Amino acid sequence: RHQAQHLTRQKLLDNLSPQLHAEVCTALNLPWIQKVTFFRQFMGLVELLEMEGIHTAPFRACIADVSRELKVAAFAQREIFDNVQVLYILSKGLVALNSRVGQNGAVWGEDFVLSDTSLIRPVSGFALTYIEVFYLTREAFMAVVERRKVTCPQLAQIVRKYCVKIAVTRGI
Protein backbone atom coordinates (compact mmCIF):
# COMPACT_ATOMS: atom_id res chain seq x y z
CA ARG A 1 0.00 0.00 0.00
CA HIS A 2 2.77 2.42 0.96
CA GLN A 3 4.62 1.70 -2.30
CA ALA A 4 1.45 2.41 -4.27
CA GLN A 5 1.05 5.72 -2.42
CA HIS A 6 4.65 6.63 -3.27
CA LEU A 7 4.10 5.89 -6.96
CA THR A 8 0.86 7.91 -6.96
CA ARG A 9 2.63 10.80 -5.24
CA GLN A 10 5.43 10.67 -7.85
CA LYS A 11 2.89 10.82 -10.68
CA LEU A 12 1.15 13.79 -9.06
CA LEU A 13 4.45 15.59 -8.58
CA ASP A 14 5.31 15.09 -12.24
CA ASN A 15 2.22 17.16 -13.15
CA LEU A 16 3.29 20.18 -11.07
CA SER A 17 5.23 23.15 -12.37
CA PRO A 18 8.99 22.85 -11.77
CA GLN A 19 9.00 25.43 -8.98
CA LEU A 20 5.96 23.98 -7.20
CA HIS A 21 7.41 20.49 -7.64
CA ALA A 22 10.65 21.59 -5.99
CA GLU A 23 8.82 23.25 -3.09
CA VAL A 24 6.61 20.21 -2.45
CA CYS A 25 9.56 17.80 -2.65
CA THR A 26 11.50 19.90 -0.17
CA ALA A 27 8.57 20.00 2.25
CA LEU A 28 7.86 16.27 1.95
CA ASN A 29 11.47 15.21 2.39
CA LEU A 30 12.69 17.79 4.89
CA PRO A 31 12.34 15.49 7.94
CA TRP A 32 14.88 12.99 6.63
CA ILE A 33 16.96 15.56 4.74
CA GLN A 34 17.75 17.21 8.07
CA LYS A 35 19.19 13.89 9.33
CA VAL A 36 21.86 13.65 6.61
CA THR A 37 24.86 15.88 7.36
CA PHE A 38 25.55 17.21 3.87
CA PHE A 39 21.87 17.72 3.01
CA ARG A 40 21.41 19.61 6.29
CA GLN A 41 24.37 21.85 5.37
CA PHE A 42 22.94 22.35 1.90
CA MET A 43 19.50 23.29 3.26
CA GLY A 44 21.19 25.67 5.73
CA LEU A 45 22.86 27.37 2.78
CA VAL A 46 19.53 27.59 0.94
CA GLU A 47 17.85 29.20 3.97
CA LEU A 48 20.73 31.66 4.35
CA LEU A 49 20.54 32.66 0.69
CA GLU A 50 16.76 33.09 0.97
CA MET A 51 17.19 35.41 3.97
CA GLU A 52 19.59 37.47 1.84
CA GLY A 53 16.94 37.67 -0.89
CA ILE A 54 18.82 35.47 -3.36
CA HIS A 55 16.83 33.33 -5.81
CA THR A 56 17.05 29.69 -4.63
CA ALA A 57 14.87 27.85 -7.17
CA PRO A 58 17.89 26.00 -8.67
CA PHE A 59 18.85 24.76 -5.19
CA ARG A 60 15.35 23.49 -4.48
CA ALA A 61 15.34 21.87 -7.93
CA CYS A 62 18.37 19.84 -6.77
CA ILE A 63 16.35 18.52 -3.84
CA ALA A 64 13.48 17.73 -6.22
CA ASP A 65 15.88 15.82 -8.49
CA VAL A 66 17.20 13.84 -5.53
CA SER A 67 13.62 13.12 -4.44
CA ARG A 68 12.81 11.78 -7.90
CA GLU A 69 15.69 9.32 -7.57
CA LEU A 70 14.33 7.81 -4.35
CA LYS A 71 13.15 4.25 -4.83
CA VAL A 72 10.88 2.23 -2.54
CA ALA A 73 11.60 -1.27 -1.23
CA ALA A 74 9.86 -3.57 1.22
CA PHE A 75 11.45 -6.24 3.40
CA ALA A 76 9.72 -9.08 5.23
CA GLN A 77 10.15 -9.62 8.94
CA ARG A 78 13.53 -11.25 9.73
CA GLU A 79 14.95 -10.31 6.32
CA ILE A 80 18.59 -9.16 6.27
CA PHE A 81 20.02 -6.51 3.94
CA ASP A 82 23.40 -4.80 3.88
CA ASN A 83 24.04 -2.90 0.68
CA VAL A 84 26.91 -0.43 0.60
CA GLN A 85 26.76 2.91 -1.20
CA VAL A 86 23.04 3.14 -0.50
CA LEU A 87 21.27 5.68 1.70
CA TYR A 88 18.20 4.25 3.45
CA ILE A 89 15.23 6.07 4.98
CA LEU A 90 12.85 3.92 7.00
CA SER A 91 9.25 4.86 6.27
CA LYS A 92 7.43 2.03 8.02
CA GLY A 93 8.28 -0.61 10.59
CA LEU A 94 11.20 -1.41 12.92
CA VAL A 95 14.70 -2.37 11.87
CA ALA A 96 17.78 -3.50 13.79
CA LEU A 97 20.85 -1.60 12.56
CA ASN A 98 23.94 -3.27 13.95
CA SER A 99 23.31 -2.77 17.69
CA ARG A 100 20.52 -0.19 17.61
CA VAL A 101 16.85 -0.15 16.66
CA GLY A 102 15.55 2.23 14.02
CA GLN A 103 11.94 3.31 13.66
CA ASN A 104 10.00 5.49 11.21
CA GLY A 105 12.25 8.25 9.89
CA ALA A 106 15.52 6.47 10.71
CA VAL A 107 18.28 7.18 8.20
CA TRP A 108 21.41 5.10 7.68
CA GLY A 109 24.14 4.68 5.10
CA GLU A 110 24.94 8.40 5.07
CA ASP A 111 28.48 7.61 3.92
CA PHE A 112 27.09 6.19 0.65
CA VAL A 113 28.73 9.08 -1.20
CA LEU A 114 32.25 7.76 -0.55
CA SER A 115 33.79 6.23 -3.68
CA ASP A 116 36.21 4.02 -1.70
CA THR A 117 34.01 1.26 -0.27
CA SER A 118 36.71 0.26 2.24
CA LEU A 119 35.99 3.54 4.09
CA ILE A 120 32.24 2.92 4.32
CA ARG A 121 31.01 1.70 7.70
CA PRO A 122 28.93 -1.38 7.00
CA VAL A 123 25.46 -1.28 8.53
CA SER A 124 23.64 -4.57 8.52
CA GLY A 125 19.88 -4.20 8.55
CA PHE A 126 17.57 -6.80 10.04
CA ALA A 127 13.82 -6.27 9.65
CA LEU A 128 12.21 -6.70 13.07
CA THR A 129 8.79 -6.19 11.47
CA TYR A 130 7.63 -5.77 7.90
CA ILE A 131 9.44 -2.62 6.77
CA GLU A 132 9.30 -0.19 3.91
CA VAL A 133 12.23 2.01 3.02
CA PHE A 134 13.10 4.73 0.60
CA TYR A 135 16.59 4.29 -0.75
CA LEU A 136 19.01 6.29 -2.84
CA THR A 137 22.03 4.75 -4.54
CA ARG A 138 25.35 6.53 -4.85
CA GLU A 139 25.19 6.24 -8.63
CA ALA A 140 21.78 7.93 -8.84
CA PHE A 141 22.73 10.66 -6.36
CA MET A 142 26.05 11.45 -8.02
CA ALA A 143 24.28 11.64 -11.38
CA VAL A 144 22.06 14.39 -9.92
CA VAL A 145 25.11 16.18 -8.50
CA GLU A 146 26.82 16.00 -11.91
CA ARG A 147 23.70 17.09 -13.80
CA ARG A 148 23.24 20.08 -11.47
CA LYS A 149 26.92 21.07 -11.34
CA VAL A 150 26.36 24.25 -13.37
CA THR A 151 23.10 25.45 -11.80
CA CYS A 152 23.91 24.32 -8.27
CA PRO A 153 27.67 23.84 -7.76
CA GLN A 154 27.32 24.32 -3.99
CA LEU A 155 25.81 20.83 -3.56
CA ALA A 156 28.84 19.25 -5.25
CA GLN A 157 31.18 21.34 -3.07
CA ILE A 158 29.38 20.38 0.15
CA VAL A 159 29.36 16.69 -0.78
CA ARG A 160 33.04 16.81 -1.73
CA LYS A 161 33.97 18.49 1.56
CA TYR A 162 31.95 15.86 3.46
CA CYS A 163 33.70 13.02 1.57
CA VAL A 164 37.16 14.45 2.28
CA LYS A 165 36.36 14.89 5.98
CA ILE A 166 35.02 11.34 6.36
CA ALA A 167 37.82 9.81 4.26
CA VAL A 168 40.52 11.53 6.30
CA THR A 169 38.86 10.59 9.60
CA ARG A 170 38.38 6.95 8.67
CA GLY A 171 41.62 6.62 6.74
CA ILE A 172 43.73 7.42 9.81
Residue, then its C-alpha position, 0 to 999 in steps of 0.5 A: r500500500h505504501q509503495a502504491q502511495h509513493l508511486t501515486r505521489q510521484k505521478l502527481l508531482d510530475n504534473l506540477s510546475p517545476q518550482l511547485h514540484a521543488e517546493v513540495c519535494t523539499a517540504l515532503n522530504l525535509p524530515w529525513i533531509q535534516k538527518v543527513t549531514f551534507f543535506r542539512q548543510f545544503m539546506g542551511l545554505v539555501e535558507l541563508l541565501e533566501m534570507e539574503g533575498i537570493h533566488t534559490a529555485p535552482f537549489r530546491a530543484c536539486i532537492a526535487d531531483v534527488s527526491r525523484e531518484l528515491k526508490v521504494a523497497a519492502f522487506a519481510q520480517r527477519e529479512i537481512f540486507d546490507n548494501v553499501q553505497v546506499l542511503y536508506i530512509l525507514s518509512k514504516g516498521l522497525v529495523a535493527l541496525n547493527s546494535r541499535v533499533g531504528q523506527n519510522g524516519a531512521v536514516w542510515g548509510e549516510d556515507f554512501v557518497l564515498s567512492d572508496t568502499s573500504l571507508i564505508r562503515p557497514v550497517s547490517g539491517f535486520a527487519l524486526t517487522y515488515i518494513e518499507v524504506f526509501y533508498l538512494t544509490r550513490e550512482a543515482f545521487m552522483a548523477v544528480v550532482e553532476r547534472r546540477k553542477v552548473t546550476c547548483p555547484q554548492l551541492a557538489q562542493i558540500v558533498r566533496k567536503y563531506c567526503v574528504k572529511i570522512a575519508v581523512t577521519r576513517g583513513i587514519 
